[in-house]
């Protein structure tokens, strides 16, 4: 009986895999109202009034620059043009509200990425570099899937190796 169940389950699985089609979303497949609803669901986190809006970070424009390094390898990076609003906040204490994207598989984190969207993939944060802040905590905190609020010193600085545009240093979680 066990052998029959195994064969039957394998048959069902193979039929499902063979007949399942990939689903893709395209704007032309939806009415204007449906497409607007889908886009609204993918808006950045609405932050409290004391936190910097992610729209401010989103104003950073970037241009890809490609060069050849000293070993003869191609090297490309995004070169940001920061809005005046962010340049004025460089080196100042700010409040950010967003979602953690851990860089290590541990329950407690002192260094992680931070952004306006919840975690959707364990390997890559699916937003451009203008919407990602690298956080360096003063004291490590527990990982959370929920949005959190952090206070720290904003550093507006390009890291060509990691394509990070901003840092939040000496950060602390606030409630």
C-alpha positions, 0 to 999 in steps of 0.5 A: 500500500505504501508503494502505491501511495508513493507512486500515486503522489509522484504521479500527481506531483508530476502532473501538477508540475507539467500542467502549471503555467507561470503567472506574469503581471502586465499593465495591459492585462488589467483595467486602469482601476485594478492597476491603480489598486495594485500600485497602491499596495506596493507603495512605501511604508507611510511613516510617522510625522517625526520620521524622514519620508522614504519619498525624500530618499527616493529623490536621489538619482543615480547614474551607472558608471563603468570603468576598468580596474587595475587588474583589467576587470570591468567595474560598475557602480551607481553614482548618486546625485543627492537631493539638497534635503538629504545633503543638509541632513548629513551628519545630523540625528534623524528618525527613520521608520522602516523594515529590517533586512538582515545581513546574517542569520542570527536573531540579534542584529547590530548591522542590517539594511533598512528600507520602506518595504517588508522582507520579500526574499531572503537573498536580495532586497528588491529595491534600488539603492536610493531606498536602502539605508545600512544601519549600524546599531549602538546596541544590537536589537532583535529581528522583527518583521514589523516596521520599527523606528530608529534614531541615529546619525545619518551619513550620506556617503557612497560605498562603491563596493556595496552600492550603499548610498546612506548609513544610519550610525549609532542607531537606537530603536525608539518606541 
